[in-house]
Amino acid sequence: MTTTAQEIYTHILRTLSPTERLRLANLILNDLVDQNLSVIDQSDSWSEQDVIDVTNFSLQYAVTIFPESEDM
């Protein structure tokens, strides 16, 4: 039986105090730094999903700063 991160969080971590959860997060992040894992893609190219995401964000932002107005 495999355990997912969500199951661990729900059954174990949620029961910890906020202080202990922060301490655990710190341990996990420091361990990742020590392992020198490269989890960020630093390439100069954009994937199709990147373009879709930035387009959607831009359109949503435009709607908030340029709300529909009556006749111009």
C-alpha positions, 0 to 999 in steps of 0.5 A: 500500500502506497501512502500519498503526501495528502494522506500523510498530511491529513492523518499525521501532519494536521495533528501537529502544532503549527510550530512543529509543522513549520519545523518539519517544513524547515527540515524538508526544505533544508534536506532538499537544498542539501541534496542540491536537487534542481527542481526548477527548469531554468531553460530559456524556452517556453512550453505550450503550457507556459504560454497558455498560463501567461495568456490566461493570467494576462486576460484575467488581469486585463478584465480587472483593470479594464472592466466593461464600461457603457458606451464609449 
